Amino acid sequence: MNNTPFPLTQCKTISLEEFQVLPKTRYVMEPKVDGWRMQIEVTPEHAICWTRTQHDATGKMPMVERWLKNVAKNSGHSFRLDGEVVYLDPDGNPDFNFTARCLGSYVDTCIMKQEETHQWLSFLAFDILRIDEYDHRQVPLEQRQADLHALVPEGAYVQLMPLYVPTVDQHAANIERFLEGSVLKDIKSPYAGKRHKSWLKWKAEETVDVKIIGYTKGQGKFAEMIGAITWEAPNGVIGNCSGMDDETREFITKNRQTLMGKWIEIKHYGVLVDGYRHPQFMRFRFDK
């Protein structure tokens, strides 16, 4: 078993105009499910999980880990998967904030939150990086996908990311289903293990990750809670945003000190000279 996390391939962002001139027969399209990126090393006895930043998350997804260990036992193969962890409600809709609150906690707390709510995290696998002693990262994507589908059956908490022909209509369907957009992947490309043009991210809207640096005081029914989040963007711009639901606002209020310096994702409606137009809270980025 390999106990070292691999470097993960990251996406470059494209626009509609760039999508329109892509040689689309070279690409497949996946829904962009912006949960918590995870690679999982699996044997019949063990499942070791690492986040995008290579932090150990083993034990936080008991249903996923149990299923994958059974897959390894039944198939006789060990393997490593790349994918997204996210909570999906009974209708299959993602809840990114619940996902982040769980995975941003210690193992015992993460499991407790899932047990108390009967909401168990799922794993959406989109790549296979190793089978037994064979490193699959240099194999073209189309072969990696074939091997992934041949080896890993889907279960209640493990699914395989669907692949589609790239079209504007499918991008719209991906947004309606998962809210985030699409990822386009070059079917002839190996696994880059870095930010690379072989994976292209087409977002539903403009977003930016920003760091929490303070809060404003709530007013009216939120008088006992925080009002807006004060943040600083990587380019030095400072601003405020709200837009969180009541449960998230309460969570931030209770954890305001420990959340200082953490990252969140905000959406906006264009870049201004001195900041962003109408910034709104989207989700936590505890994986950064």
N, C-alpha and C positions, 0 to 999 in steps of 0.2 A: 504494500500500500504506500502511495506517495503522500507524505504529510506536508508538502509545500504547495501553497496556492500558486496558480499560474497567473501571469499578467493577462488582463481581460481586454478584448477588443472594445473600443469605444467608437461612437458614431460622429460623423461630421454632419452638420445641419444644412439642409437645403430648403429652397423656396419653391413655390409653384412653378415659377419660370424655369428654375433649374430642373425640376422634375420633367417638365415638358420636353426638354431636349436630351433626356437620358436615353441611351440605347436599351429600351425596356426589356428586350428579350434576354438580356444578360442578368436580369434581377428578378428576385421574388420579393413579395411584400408581406410583412408581418404587422399585426396590430402593435402599436407601441403601448405596452402595459407598464407604466412607470411605477412599479412597486419597489421592491428592495432587491437589487441585483445580488445574485448568490451563485457561487460554484460549489458543487457537492461531490466529494470523493466517496464512493460507495463500494463496500465489500459485504459479504453475507453477515459479518459481525459488526461492522462499523459504518457510520455515515458522518463524515467530517464536513462542516459547512464554513465557508468564508464569505464575508461581505465583499463588496466592490473595493473597499479600502483594505482588504486582507485581514480583517478582524475575525476572530473565531466566533461563530454563531451556532456552534454545535449544541443540540438539545433544545433549541427554541422552536422547532417545527416537528413535534413528535409524530404527527400523523404522516407527514411527508417522509421522514427518516425511516419510519417503520415500513412503509410501502416499498421504498427503494431498496432497503436491505432484503426484503422478500424477493424483489425482482432479481437481485444479485444471486441470492440463494437458489432460486428456481432456474435461472438461466445458466448458472455456473460461471458467470463473468463478473469481474469487478469493472468499474467504469467511473468516469468523471463527467458531470453535466454542468452546463451553464444555463442560467435562466433567471426568472423573476419570482420572488416570493410576494404574495399579496393575499389579503382576505377577500374572498368573493362571497357575496350574500346569496340567499337561496335562488335569486333570479340570475345569478352570475355577474352581478355588478360589483366592481371593485370598490373597496373602502381603503384609500391610501393612508388616511390619518390613523385609523385603527391599526393598520399594518405597522406604521412607523412607531406608534406608541408601544406596541408589543415588542418589536425588534430593538427598539431603543432602550429596553429594560434589561436587567439581569435575567438569567435563564429562569429561575424560579418565578419571578414576577411575570415574565413573558408567558409562561405556561399557565399561571394563575389567571391572568386576564382572559386567556382563551377558554379556560375551564368555566370561569364565572359567567361568561356570555354565551358559551357553547358556539363560539366563533373560532374555527380552526384555520390556521394559515394554509394556503395552497402554494404549490410550486408549478410554474409554467415553464417547462424546459424548452429551450430553442436551439441548443447545440450540444454535441458530445465531443469531448476533448481527448478522451483516452478510453480504450477498451483493453483490459488486461495490461500487458506491458507495451502495447502499441500506442504511440503518440499520434493522435488523429489531427493534430493542429495543422499539419502540412497537407492534409487531404482536402480536395476541393469541397466547398459547401454542399453541393448536390449529393456527394457521396456521404458526407457526414450526416446529412438529413436522412438519407436512406438507412444508414446504420442506426441512427437514433430511433427511427420508427420501427425498425426490425427488433430492437433490443428491449425498449422500454414501453410496456403497456400502460395505458391511462388508468387512473383510479379516481376515487372520490376527491383526493387532495393532490394528485399529480396529473397534470395535463400536458400535452404537447402543443406548442404554439402553432396555430394554423398558418399555412402559407397560401398566398393568393397571387394571381397575375396582377402586376401593378397597373392600376387605373385610378383616375380621379374619383370615380364612383366608389371604388373599394376603399380609398382613403377616407371618403365621407362616411362610409359604413363603419370603419375602424374608429372614427371619432365618436360616432353615435353609440357604439358598443362599449368602448373603453375610455373615451373622452380625451385621449392624449395625442393621437395621430398615428403615424406609420413609420416603420423601419424598412428600408430597402437594402437587400443584400445581394452581392455579386455571386452568382452560383458557381463560378469557376475559381473563386478566390480561396486561398488558405485562411486559417485563423490568424489574424495579424497580431493580436496581443498588445495593441496600442490603438490610439486614435488613427483611423485609416479611412480612405475614400471607398473601401469595399463595403462599408456599412454606412448608410445615409439615413439621417433622422429628419422626418418631415413632420413638424409639430402642428397641432391644431391652432395654436396661437402663440404669440410672443411671450416668452417667460425668461426669468433670470433668477439665479440663486443669490440670496443676500444673507448677511449675518445680523442676528438680533443684537442691538446695542442698547435697547431701552424700551420703555412703554409710556403711553399717555394714560391719564386717569379716565376711567369709565364714567359715563353720565347716564341719567335716567335709570332705566331698569338695570343698567350695567354699573351702577354707582359703586358697588362693592367689588367690581372686577377691573381688569385692565381695559383700556379703551382700544387704542391702536398699538400696533407694534412699530417701534422705531428701528430702522435697519440701515445698514451700510452695504452698498454694492461693491463688487470687486474694483470698479472704476473710481471709487471714492465718493460716489453720489450717496447722500443721506436722505431718507424719506420716511413716511409713515404709511401703513396699510392696515386695513381691517378686512372684513369679508369672511371671517371664520364663523362657523356655526356655534351655537351656544355651548355645546359639549366641548368643543375645541377651546373656546374662550375660557371656560371654567378650568380646563386642564392647564392652559398657559398661566392663568392666575395662580393656581396652586403651586406651580413649578417655575414661577417667574425668575427666581434667582438661578436655578440650575440650568435654565434655558438660555441665559445670557451667553452670547458668543456662539450659540448654535446656528445652524443654517436653515433657512426656509426657502421655498420657491414661491415667487410671486408672478402673477400675470399682469400684463400692461397693454396699453393700446397705442404704443408708439414711443419712440425716444425723443425727448425734448432737449433743448440746450442745457437745462439744469436738472434733468432727471427723467422720470418715466410718467407717461400720461395715465392717470387713474389706476395706480397699482393696487392689486388685491391679493390677499393671502390665498395660496393654493394648498400647500402641504408642508410638512416638516421634511428636512433632508438630513436626518440623523445618520445617514450613510456617508456623509461627507466629513 
